[in-house]
Amino acid sequence: MGTLPDMRTARVLLIALAAIVPACGGETAPPEPCTDPAQATSVELADFVFRPDCLSADSGATIALDNTGDAPHTFTVEGTDVDVNVDAGSSGEADLGAVDPGTYTVTCTFHPQMVATLTVG
């Protein structure tokens, strides 16, 4: 069993950890709208980037996804149920039918450096 100072130190560390952990996850701030979104009916997922990375689509649209890279990627619209896994060299579709108008961050869950902004109108 530890000494009293060891228990106090452990308690302080536990409290500090509890304060930090919620900051690492959960809801993110709404994305800033990109300055000139391209009306997109298709998006390329390639070599760890989305092309275009500033896009817009009509509410209810379906966006064609084309993974031209050598790694699997996802097209994940944060705050929605849209989460499409696209294997390397494959295609897929993102159905925006249940996405409310607004501005969203799009990420690849495998490669967090892949980020795009989607404006649904």
N, C-alpha and C positions, 0 to 999 in steps of 0.2 A: 504494500500500500504506500502511496506517495506521501510526502510531507505536506504540511499546510501550504507553504509557498508554491509547491508544484501544482497543487490543486487550484490555487488562485490563478496561476499562470494559465493553466489549461482552461479555466472558466473564461478568462479574458480572451483567449484565442478563439474559443467556441463562439462567444458573443460577436467578436469581430468577423468571423467567418459567416455567421448568420446574417450579418448586415451586408456583406459583400455579395453573397450568392444571389439574392433577388435582383441585383443590378446586372447580373450576367445573362439573364434570360427574360422571358415574358414579353410583354408588348413593346414594340419599337415605336419611335416617333413617326408620324406620317411623313412620307417622302416629300421633298420639294418637287414641284412640277418642273419638268425639263423645259427648256426655253423654246424648242421648236420640234415638237413630237411629229414623227412621221406616221401617217396613216398606214397601219400595217395589217396586211392579211396573211403575212408569213414572217417568221423570224428564223434566222440562222443561229444555231448554237455551235460555235466552232472555237477550238483552241482557247477556251476559257473566257470567251466574250459572247455577248448577245449582239446580233446585228439585225436591226438597229437596236441601240440601247436606250433610245428616247422614242417611245412609240405611243400611238393612240389607236383605239378601236371603238367601234360602236357597241353599245350595250347589247348583249345577246349574240355578238359575233363569234365566229370560230376562227382561231389563228392556226395556220399550218406551221408546224415546227420541223426544221430540217437540221439534224445533227451531222455536220460535215467534218467533225473532229474525230480524233482517235480515242476519245474517252466518253463514257456515258455522262449525260447531263440531265438535270431536271429543269422544268419551267414551272417555278413555284411562285404563285401570286400571293404574297403575304396578306393575311387577314381574310383569306377566302379558302374555298375547298379546292381551288385549282392547283394541282400538283401532278404534273405529267413527267414521267420518266421516259427519256428517249435514249436508247442505246446508240453507241457509236455507229455512224453510217446509216442510221435509221431515221424515220420520220414519225411524226405524231400530230395530234391536234389538241389545242387548248380551247375548251368550250367556255365562253364567258357568259353563258345564258343566265347564271345565277349570281353574277357579279354586279353589284350596284355601281352606278356612276360615281366616279371619284378618281383619285390618283393613288397608285399602288407601287410598292417596290416588288420587283421580280428578282428572284435569286435562283441559283443552282444549289441544292442542298449538299451536293458532293463537293462543290468548289465555291466557297463563300465570296471569293473575289469576283465572281460573275454576278453583276448587278445591272439591272435596267429599271427604267421608270415607265410605267404603263398608265395612261390616262384613258379611262373608260367614260364615254359620253352617251 
